[in-house]
Amino acid sequence: MSIATQNNWKKFIEIFNSTGFIFILPAINYVITFAYETGKASYYHIPEDFIELQLPQLFKPTIKVLLMDGFFFILLIFLSCIVWLLFREIDARIIEPLFKNRLIDRSEEKRFIKWFVFVLILISLASSYSISKSQGKMDARKKSEYWQVTIDSKDYVVVDTYKDSYILVPIKGAKFETKYRFLKIEENSNNINLEKFSDGISELNDI
């Protein structure tokens, strides 16, 4: 690596350290929250197009998901360290004596470790999306309190809001149909009651 390239790399690192996290952390939080809401919506078969994030939602799943992802990341680092140590031993005791050269030169180890950590972070972020989406779907399945409204002799429960409307799904007992409709928040506001379902609600066709 040339001196000019090294200097450019150092400048990039300095800029990233000072400003990068200011933009990256909120972006990560937004993606994790969006994944959580996507998981919730998928349980009721609501399209992602109707997911509208509000400020309180940006903090709702983050702590729980970050704790789970933190555990995964620590486990990933632990296993990676074991793999790295084994690789170094094999490289030094088997590869070098046989081929008179190492797969990774000692002078390149630091740079290799930096990229290795970068890849671990990417894996951890990808897992965060999956974990958050699964958590959202699980929380929707466990939810036991819903606002219920009756329209034209048919019962609906409120599962979310979009712009100035409720998102409703029709229910029969404690089962919901894989349909949805919108209801203006101003309409029928006096006819909405809080109902409890001890085991939550599940899909009508779910066996």
WOFEN-V969899 format. One line per field, one symbol per residue. phi: phi as a letter, one per 20 degrees, with the letter a starting at -180 (. if undefined). psi: psi as a letter, one per 40 degrees, with the letter a starting at -180 (. if undefined). burial: b if it has 16 or more other C-alpha atoms within 10 Angstrom, else e. Layout:
phi = ???
psi = ???
burial = ???
//
This chain:
phi = .ffffffffffffffffecgffeffffffffffffffffffffemefffdecedgfffdfeffffffffffffffffgfffffffffffffeedffffdlbefcfgfefffffgfffffffffffffffffffffffffffefddcedcdclmdeccedacbldceddcfccmdddeecbbdcggfelfeeecedddgdmdcfgefd
psi = hidddddddddddddddddddddddddddddddddddddddddefhiddehhhidddeededddddddddddddddddddddddddddddddddddddefiidhideedddddddddddddddddddddddddddddddddehehihiihhfehhiiheiihbfiihihiihbfhiifiiiihhddifdeehihihhdeaiiideh.
burial = eeeeeeeeeeeeeeeeeeeeeeeeeeebbbbbbbbbbbbbbbbbbbeeeebeeeeeebeebbeebbeebeeebeeeeeeeeeeeeeebeebbeeeeeeeeebeeeeeeeeeeeeeeeeebeeebbebbbbbbbbbbbeebbeeebbebbeeeeebbbbbbbbeeebbbbbbeeebbbeebeebeeeeeeeebeeeeeeebbbbeeee
//
